[in-house]
Amino acid sequence: MKTDIFKIMAIASTFAMMLFAPWLVADAKINGLMGTSFNLTARTGTIYTGEGNIIHVWGYTAGPKMQYPGPTLILMQGMPVTINFTNNLPVATSIVFPGMDVTATGGTTGLLTNEAAPGGVDEVTYTFTPTRPGTFIYYSGTDMDLQVEMGLVGAIIVRPMGFDHMMPETWRAYGHDDSLYDHEYLILETEMDHRIHSLVKQGKYNEARAIDYFPVYWFINGRNAPDTMLNDFHPLFPTQPYGGMVMMHPGDNVLLRIINAGRDLHPFHTHGNNFEIIARDAILLESVPGVSGADLKVSDFTTSVSPGGTEDAIFHWTGHGLGWDMYGHSPEDPPEMGEDPNDHGKPFPVIIPEQQDLTFGDMYSGSPFLGVAGDLPPGHPGLNEAAGFFYMWHSHNEKEMVNNDIFPGGLMTMLVVLPHSVPIEH
Amino acid sequence: MRLNIEIKRIQIMKSILIPLIILMLCTALPAGAAVFSQNPPDTDGIDTDGDGIVDNDHIYLHMSAGDGFVNMADGRLMYMFGFGNATGIPDGMVMMEQMLGSEFPAPTIKVREGQKLYLNLTNVGMMLRPDLFDPHSVHWHGFPNAAPFFDGVPDASITINMMSTFTYFYNIIEPGTFMWHCHVEATEHMQMGMLGNLYVLPKQDMSAPATSLSGFIHEKGFKYTYNDEDGSTYYDVDFPIQLSAFDPDFHDASLNVQPLPFALMEDKYSMINGRGYPDTINPAVLWNTASDEGLMDRPSQPVNSLITAKQGEKILLRFSSLVTTHYYTVTVLGIPMKVIGTGARPLISPSGEHLFYDTASITLGGGEAKDIILDTSAVEPGTYFLYTTNMNYLSNNEEDFGGMMTEIVIDDPYPLQILSLIYNEDGSATLTCYEQPGKTVNIEWADGYTPTPSWNQVDNPALDRVHHGDGTWSWTDFGTDPEMLGLKPGDVLSRSYRVVVQ
């Protein structure tokens, strides 16, 4: 009976995807909590996996429901932060903030920091001032091998001085213009061995700790593919508020804040183009700090962020140099904004086979051209009405593109490059 | 027992089905489906690859995608999905020639910046899995500013069905070490073996002789990894080194039409360019033993990974990993490694600063690539080993001493080859060899030989040698019979004679 429910859930989520083309509803920004004072609680709850399983999880939240991962805390450089922390888990827990100079008061003194007792009986207050901008992580500082696996982890973004959400010309990840961006996205990588979670649910903590770790679920922002492509705060995922769909226009700079919040490495590969890694662990890759900009940045098409580490990368895509006009123009047509003038009006180089010789992808628009939809066979779901260019972004240890035994899924999402005529809302 | 019977039944079914399917394919092609390669001529009148010729910039390849067999280094026959090279085969013959024609790794694609590649992909079907109707695709991993149409991701594009051909087009404008693989059902098709090497040579190779690259003088034949503009990525010889690995349980499940163990996937054969050690150093094309399955044996592993160079040369190793499960750390014992590129880009900053670094190991996850230069100028001639330091993968499944390892042979650039041996009338013998320019030669004979005093006392033969001025020298010795040493013209005096060249 239970299995049937899961199946219905899985079908429902697939169906929902078919109803709502993901690029129409996904969020082109990083959602989180902004401010200087936060009330966080650790709670138990459940999450849905990509193939319809349910896993018992512990997570940080600012609301009545557990969430996974914890709320993304969006802070300002130089502004002191206070986090009041309570604990509704069956065991003591805490928060550590690597890269921050934290003062903890209240609760009980633990090995790494002050801990809150189970049952919400006391409160720990963590205060710190983020002195430098960048991408950070927070997680449990108590019984970490078990508690971080259980889900007690989240992201921190520190805005640099001068950042103003209302003024796109100030959208920098760091103090330097080398980190200017048009859109920013969070890629928080985790994995899970669901047997540990079952044992913890039964209170068998020592058995859970002793297990020979063998993850079978891999996540971006707390969701498995294909759920990663649904929008933030989607009602199907009440405890997994953050999606992972990436959107941009040709020529845009996309800031990727990649965090490895798990224990294994994941080779994250971006189809479409290389990216440039401009910072590691919230430190700009610069030869003269504060002066040179990201002159030590490294270009790559796959990156393995160290466990507990963060990387900031700028992804840029223009479609230049294809050798054919990606808009399908005739030479006399007016050019698109940012189009490669050398390719303007150049004919498509090959003959496309007949429909019956082809298998059509759900996100294929029916034409090779950006913004031009074409014929699709009957029964095609037509998820790409705007005729965007879709690119898979995923763990290239391909085993991690699976939800337990079901392909496809796992640590995977999509980038869609939308034609300029389709706006991207922030 | 029950399972065995089941497998036997499937195999009998296959032996009936395969000829049937071949018959069907030959006689009952559905309307429209046909092998159709596109090889348009280069008529633009512009030389884009820098060789001065205007009509040779189009490159045509024809790959087949289907299934087949390879043998692992312990001899085990392994079912696989793979690509084969159908380039040059007439379209009408491709199905017949290429069914079960998978190679591992996939044929290496080596092209030059400025060329335009027409890559025809014909899906020849999976002969041993007639229940599957999988399309296949080509993903050029790392192609800059790619268009989804030619990117091979099945969700975002169209993919080719059995018995038909899809032509991929690549306008190649960036050099570097890439890789290619099928992206359909990616976890399955890649674990099954649809992966290969792909790299692009830079235009800088085509510079005019005596061109100064920031002071580095280019000469004809000089080769570079990237357009570095200063010669810093120069190399003499290059070798693609692709890491891959197979889980035999997954492959057996595929062959036997069983559920595929995605969650339990665990690689047991760790390989370099599709072979485990010691097959990696076997220069021969390896044939599979598909006759064990009632099929024809075929050449299925053409690529060896024996790395050879002369002392003093720079070796470029084009590393990539298309392993689907693990990270691998790889080292070269005894030769310093310099990382000069990653992700098909040079490690050179926007301001031209070198971010190269020396190391003793590199670690690669799936989909990662690194360019490594081995500078052999301070390396003694001999045999060196390249292997994974994840020692548990130095095995071919249960057979120890194998897996992800190969050899690097550094040859003496000035071998002490005997040009002639003349027995003189006075009883002496004259040995003539090539000069060793800029080198001092000391010859001692190896232990175990009981020499006459005069041969043994040659600690400084330079004193006795006669330099002829034509690049050779002779040395005349009395009282020795060189035949006792087993020496004859053409022999190279090697380490067994403890020749020390300094």
HADDOCK unambig.tbl for C-alpha pairs under 7 A between the chains (distance, minus, plus):
assign (segid A and resid 216 and name CA) (segid B and resid 263 and name CA) 5.75 0.50 0.50
assign (segid A and resid 267 and name CA) (segid B and resid 365 and name CA) 5.60 0.50 0.50
assign (segid A and resid 267 and name CA) (segid B and resid 366 and name CA) 6.26 0.50 0.50
assign (segid A and resid 267 and name CA) (segid B and resid 367 and name CA) 6.96 0.50 0.50
assign (segid A and resid 269 and name CA) (segid B and resid 367 and name CA) 6.89 0.50 0.50
assign (segid A and resid 271 and name CA) (segid B and resid 142 and name CA) 6.94 0.50 0.50
assign (segid A and resid 272 and name CA) (segid B and resid 144 and name CA) 6.53 0.50 0.50
assign (segid A and resid 272 and name CA) (segid B and resid 145 and name CA) 5.45 0.50 0.50
assign (segid A and resid 272 and name CA) (segid B and resid 146 and name CA) 4.82 0.50 0.50
assign (segid A and resid 272 and name CA) (segid B and resid 147 and name CA) 6.96 0.50 0.50
assign (segid A and resid 273 and name CA) (segid B and resid 142 and name CA) 6.43 0.50 0.50
assign (segid A and resid 273 and name CA) (segid B and resid 143 and name CA) 6.51 0.50 0.50
assign (segid A and resid 273 and name CA) (segid B and resid 144 and name CA) 4.66 0.50 0.50
assign (segid A and resid 273 and name CA) (segid B and resid 145 and name CA) 4.98 0.50 0.50
assign (segid A and resid 273 and name CA) (segid B and resid 146 and name CA) 6.47 0.50 0.50
assign (segid A and resid 274 and name CA) (segid B and resid 142 and name CA) 6.81 0.50 0.50
assign (segid A and resid 274 and name CA) (segid B and resid 144 and name CA) 6.57 0.50 0.50
assign (segid A and resid 295 and name CA) (segid B and resid 349 and name CA) 6.02 0.50 0.50
assign (segid A and resid 295 and name CA) (segid B and resid 350 and name CA) 6.49 0.50 0.50
assign (segid A and resid 296 and name CA) (segid B and resid 349 and name CA) 5.97 0.50 0.50
assign (segid A and resid 297 and name CA) (segid B and resid 349 and name CA) 6.93 0.50 0.50
assign (segid A and resid 298 and name CA) (segid B and resid 347 and name CA) 6.88 0.50 0.50
assign (segid A and resid 299 and name CA) (segid B and resid 343 and name CA) 6.68 0.50 0.50
assign (segid A and resid 299 and name CA) (segid B and resid 345 and name CA) 6.46 0.50 0.50
assign (segid A and resid 300 and name CA) (segid B and resid 342 and name CA) 6.12 0.50 0.50
assign (segid A and resid 300 and name CA) (segid B and resid 343 and name CA) 4.12 0.50 0.50
assign (segid A and resid 301 and name CA) (segid B and resid 142 and name CA) 5.80 0.50 0.50
assign (segid A and resid 301 and name CA) (segid B and resid 343 and name CA) 5.19 0.50 0.50
assign (segid A and resid 302 and name CA) (segid B and resid 343 and name CA) 6.88 0.50 0.50
assign (segid A and resid 302 and name CA) (segid B and resid 367 and name CA) 6.31 0.50 0.50
assign (segid A and resid 302 and name CA) (segid B and resid 368 and name CA) 5.65 0.50 0.50
assign (segid A and resid 317 and name CA) (segid B and resid 145 and name CA) 5.81 0.50 0.50
assign (segid A and resid 318 and name CA) (segid B and resid 145 and name CA) 6.33 0.50 0.50
assign (segid A and resid 319 and name CA) (segid B and resid 145 and name CA) 4.83 0.50 0.50
assign (segid A and resid 319 and name CA) (segid B and resid 146 and name CA) 6.56 0.50 0.50
assign (segid A and resid 319 and name CA) (segid B and resid 147 and name CA) 6.89 0.50 0.50
assign (segid A and resid 320 and name CA) (segid B and resid 145 and name CA) 6.47 0.50 0.50
assign (segid A and resid 322 and name CA) (segid B and resid 171 and name CA) 5.68 0.50 0.50
assign (segid A and resid 323 and name CA) (segid B and resid 171 and name CA) 5.52 0.50 0.50
assign (segid A and resid 349 and name CA) (segid B and resid 169 and name CA) 6.93 0.50 0.50
assign (segid A and resid 350 and name CA) (segid B and resid 167 and name CA) 6.62 0.50 0.50
assign (segid A and resid 353 and name CA) (segid B and resid 166 and name CA) 6.58 0.50 0.50
assign (segid A and resid 357 and name CA) (segid B and resid 33 and name CA) 5.99 0.50 0.50
assign (segid A and resid 357 and name CA) (segid B and resid 160 and name CA) 6.12 0.50 0.50
assign (segid A and resid 357 and name CA) (segid B and resid 161 and name CA) 5.24 0.50 0.50
assign (segid A and resid 357 and name CA) (segid B and resid 164 and name CA) 6.09 0.50 0.50
assign (segid A and resid 358 and name CA) (segid B and resid 158 and name CA) 6.16 0.50 0.50
assign (segid A and resid 358 and name CA) (segid B and resid 159 and name CA) 5.53 0.50 0.50
assign (segid A and resid 358 and name CA) (segid B and resid 160 and name CA) 4.82 0.50 0.50
assign (segid A and resid 358 and name CA) (segid B and resid 161 and name CA) 5.36 0.50 0.50
assign (segid A and resid 359 and name CA) (segid B and resid 135 and name CA) 6.88 0.50 0.50
assign (segid A and resid 359 and name CA) (segid B and resid 158 and name CA) 5.56 0.50 0.50
assign (segid A and resid 359 and name CA) (segid B and resid 159 and name CA) 5.17 0.50 0.50
assign (segid A and resid 359 and name CA) (segid B and resid 160 and name CA) 6.29 0.50 0.50
assign (segid A and resid 359 and name CA) (segid B and resid 161 and name CA) 6.53 0.50 0.50
assign (segid A and resid 360 and name CA) (segid B and resid 157 and name CA) 6.59 0.50 0.50
assign (segid A and resid 360 and name CA) (segid B and resid 158 and name CA) 4.74 0.50 0.50
assign (segid A and resid 360 and name CA) (segid B and resid 159 and name CA) 6.74 0.50 0.50
assign (segid A and resid 361 and name CA) (segid B and resid 154 and name CA) 5.26 0.50 0.50
assign (segid A and resid 361 and name CA) (segid B and resid 155 and name CA) 3.92 0.50 0.50
assign (segid A and resid 361 and name CA) (segid B and resid 156 and name CA) 5.40 0.50 0.50
assign (segid A and resid 361 and name CA) (segid B and resid 157 and name CA) 5.40 0.50 0.50
assign (segid A and resid 361 and name CA) (segid B and resid 158 and name CA) 5.81 0.50 0.50
assign (segid A and resid 362 and name CA) (segid B and resid 155 and name CA) 5.40 0.50 0.50
assign (segid A and resid 362 and name CA) (segid B and resid 156 and name CA) 6.82 0.50 0.50
assign (segid A and resid 363 and name CA) (segid B and resid 155 and name CA) 5.49 0.50 0.50
assign (segid A and resid 363 and name CA) (segid B and resid 156 and name CA) 4.71 0.50 0.50
assign (segid A and resid 364 and name CA) (segid B and resid 155 and name CA) 6.77 0.50 0.50
assign (segid A and resid 364 and name CA) (segid B and resid 156 and name CA) 4.78 0.50 0.50
assign (segid A and resid 364 and name CA) (segid B and resid 157 and name CA) 4.90 0.50 0.50
assign (segid A and resid 368 and name CA) (segid B and resid 149 and name CA) 5.37 0.50 0.50
assign (segid A and resid 389 and name CA) (segid B and resid 148 and name CA) 6.06 0.50 0.50
assign (segid A and resid 390 and name CA) (segid B and resid 148 and name CA) 6.37 0.50 0.50
assign (segid A and resid 390 and name CA) (segid B and resid 156 and name CA) 5.42 0.50 0.50
assign (segid A and resid 391 and name CA) (segid B and resid 148 and name CA) 6.57 0.50 0.50
assign (segid A and resid 391 and name CA) (segid B and resid 156 and name CA) 6.82 0.50 0.50
assign (segid A and resid 396 and name CA) (segid B and resid 366 and name CA) 4.93 0.50 0.50
assign (segid A and resid 396 and name CA) (segid B and resid 367 and name CA) 5.42 0.50 0.50
assign (segid A and resid 397 and name CA) (segid B and resid 323 and name CA) 6.69 0.50 0.50
assign (segid A and resid 397 and name CA) (segid B and resid 324 and name CA) 4.51 0.50 0.50
assign (segid A and resid 397 and name CA) (segid B and resid 325 and name CA) 5.14 0.50 0.50
assign (segid A and resid 397 and name CA) (segid B and resid 326 and name CA) 6.84 0.50 0.50
assign (segid A and resid 397 and name CA) (segid B and resid 365 and name CA) 6.65 0.50 0.50
assign (segid A and resid 397 and name CA) (segid B and resid 366 and name CA) 4.88 0.50 0.50
assign (segid A and resid 398 and name CA) (segid B and resid 186 and name CA) 6.91 0.50 0.50
assign (segid A and resid 398 and name CA) (segid B and resid 187 and name CA) 4.91 0.50 0.50
assign (segid A and resid 398 and name CA) (segid B and resid 324 and name CA) 4.74 0.50 0.50
assign (segid A and resid 398 and name CA) (segid B and resid 325 and name CA) 6.66 0.50 0.50
assign (segid A and resid 399 and name CA) (segid B and resid 187 and name CA) 5.86 0.50 0.50
assign (segid A and resid 399 and name CA) (segid B and resid 262 and name CA) 6.77 0.50 0.50
assign (segid A and resid 399 and name CA) (segid B and resid 324 and name CA) 5.70 0.50 0.50
assign (segid A and resid 399 and name CA) (segid B and resid 325 and name CA) 5.64 0.50 0.50
assign (segid A and resid 401 and name CA) (segid B and resid 187 and name CA) 6.94 0.50 0.50
assign (segid A and resid 404 and name CA) (segid B and resid 263 and name CA) 5.29 0.50 0.50
assign (segid A and resid 405 and name CA) (segid B and resid 261 and name CA) 6.71 0.50 0.50
assign (segid A and resid 405 and name CA) (segid B and resid 262 and name CA) 5.00 0.50 0.50
assign (segid A and resid 405 and name CA) (segid B and resid 263 and name CA) 4.93 0.50 0.50
